[in-house]
Amino acid sequence: MDKFIQLTLTGMTNGAILALVALGFVLIYKASDVINFAQGDFLMVGAYLAYAFIVQFGIIWPIGLLLTMAAAVVLGIVVERFILRPMIGEPIISVIMVTIGLSSVLRAVVSAIWGTTGRAFPSFLPDTPLNIAGAIIPADRLIALALVMVLLGMFMFFFRFSKEGIAMRATADDQQAALSMGISVKSVFAMAWSISAAVAALAGVIVANIVELNGAALAGFGLRVFPVVILGGMDSIPGAILGGLIIGLLEVYTAGYTSPSLGLASVVPFIVLILILMVKPYGLFGEIRIERV
Amino acid sequence: MESGVFHSNYKKDMELRPTPIMKGRLVFVIVLALIFPFVANNYQLTLANQVGIFAIAAIGLNILTGFTGQISLGTGGFMAIGAYGSGLLVTNLGMPWWMTVPIASLVTAVIGAFFGLPSLRLKGLYLAIATLAAQQVIEWAIIRSPFTGGVEALVVPSPTILGVRMSTDANFYWIILISLAIVVMFAVNLFRTKIGRAFIAIRDQDIAAEVMGVNVFLYKVMSFALSSAIIGFAGALLAQYRGIVNYERFTIELSISILAMVIIGGLGSVSGSIYGAILISLLPAILSNLGTAMSDSIPAMLTIMPFIQKGMFGVVIILFLIFEPEGIAKIWKNIKDYFRLWPFSY
């Protein structure tokens, strides 16, 4: 039973982080119909920028974190303006490929500057082990979980009540209608990319804080996010959250209850992905676009 | 110089390369390919062989992605199936190598068709994600399977023809050249048959194709099978050529670079796939030669070389997609069009 609680808690924290990554992914897809293969690389860039600000430049961490977020916003805007905007109206495969190219460039730049070996990240969240119902879990994971929940709540609020959030939802729903209502679709795209990059940077910092600063592992989130978004529905924010939790728990349970020599934990999400695509391609909460061929 | 199409009989109309200039260019390329191994050194031959194998894989993927419009990110996995299939048949069953290559392609075709089944319901990016998952599952199966040797590399004995060891660069060049020629002839002619036309109809408008009586699902699966067969063929050749099969060579990175070859070369162009394979395979080699040349003045050059190669790969993809989305094939066509009526282009 202790093992179950332990796994559940770990799974939930992992799931919350996956949900945060998925949130950034869904934001971009919802606003501009782009699937971003570079989402994991945004995590990596964010974590390394935070490392540079806090450790290498010695800035105290709240300001360092703010600077990181600001840099991520700039990165998002630059990427949208110079790489994605020329691609509007191009076929899906070109848009996919351009984000893959972007991912390659970001990864190359980060590894050229900081190398490829993992580094210790300054832990600004306390990692004292806590005992919850017999399970031992470091405090930073729980803080991360709470932080993610607060952030996700804030996003729900943002999309429901703020003018910008409503504009983004309107654009996602129907770009032409949004344009004729006086919404600047271009600035909505830029906003989606910058918010997404900032969220990814934050997720990167949290992951680096819990595990370590490792470029390959952080960039790997870019692929791990696909089962999450497919399960939840590519254009659904509640779907991203629930999908993240389910996949996070699934990964941890598989790792905990099957023999580690099988290495099932990393592949089970993808098997689930294929099954969902066969049965319910638009996921739990995705908008169903009926196309019959 | 030509100013229009003036065919007076059907035979002429059906020719793949109707004008003398086109025939001349083809002869030039063939002669170049034939004398190349006698003037090139081993390093250049290795590069040429690599280009040839990747060109075959890229043509295979182009049948699926460029001509049928189905995006696949599972190419690396399918190449792995071809490579392991061929290697395991030689090492475990003791089959002659030339027999394992077609069998491995057939196996890959069957598995490819299986992973093509989701295309019944999925289109566009959903299919891309499904094939991405297929890549992950195949990779996992290879690492964990008791037959493949897992993370250990699989050693394939050197192939021989009439007692001659073929795995040297110069000897294998001929095998690759002949294979590439066969694949090119097959692909070019495929799109003049009913099947190929059906593929193109599905790419252009799947609903219209269905209305015209094309069985969309059947042809989509067929396209997956054909494309995977050629990709598996390339994988089997790679296994025989290198003599070592290692799962690390067949990751998602390989899928991405072959997709990049197809897109940079030009979607829906067989010759484009070859241009793309040349550019993407030679790019790292050219960069590392440049780096070695510059390492005297900039000593740090060699340590960051892998990152420069990776970065340039991404930059090339982005620049092509932004400035010439139709790829090298289109650039080449523009050059030809310019000179066709030169100097009186108006």
Interface residues (C-beta under 8 A of the other chain):
Chain A: I35 I83 P86 M87 E90 I92 I93 S94 I96 M97 V98 I100 G101 L102 S103 S104 V105 L106 R107 A108 V109 S111 A112 L223 F226 P227 I230 L262 G263 S266 V267 F270 I271 L273 I274 L277 M278 P281 E291 V293
Chain B: T65 I71 P118 R121 L122 K123 G124 L125 Y126 A128 I129 A130 L132 A133 A134 Q136 V137 W140 I143 R144 D206 I207 E210 V216 I252 I256 L259 A260 I263 L267 I304 P306 F307 I308 Q309 K310 G311 M312 F313 G314 V315 V316 I317 I318 L321 I322 P325
